[in-house]
């Protein structure tokens, strides 16, 4: 998975649905890349924007999900 954004998403304002569509099918392996993409999408939005708030919720979820991408035998997980 690339951290590059789809051109069509950059050509219009980001929506809550865009954030949810990006974060929804995430897996632990790709969680940090998705988190970074969401950060870029919401970077210029005001703090009270609903899209930014949803993005922040999903960023927190991606951080949590990334914690579960380590060795299933008890490894230390993803290095941050």
C-alpha positions, 0 to 999 in steps of 0.5 A, a space after each residue: 500500500 502506498 501513502 500516495 493519495 488518489 488524485 480524485 480525492 485531492 481534487 475535491 474537499 475531503 468528506 467524512 465518508 472519504 476518511 471512513 472508506 480509507 480507514 474501514 478496511 485497514 489491517 494491522 500491517 497497513 495501519 500506520 500507512 493509512 494513519 499517515 494518509 489520513 493525517 495528510 488529508 485533514 492537515 489543513 482543516 480547522 479543529 472543529 471540522 467534522 472531517 478532522 474530528 473523524 480523521 482524529 478518531 480514525 488516526 487513534 484507531 490506526 495507532 491501536 490497530 498497529 499495536 497488534 501487527 507484531 509477532 503472534 508468538 509474543 513479539 514486541 510489535 511495531 517499532 514506533 
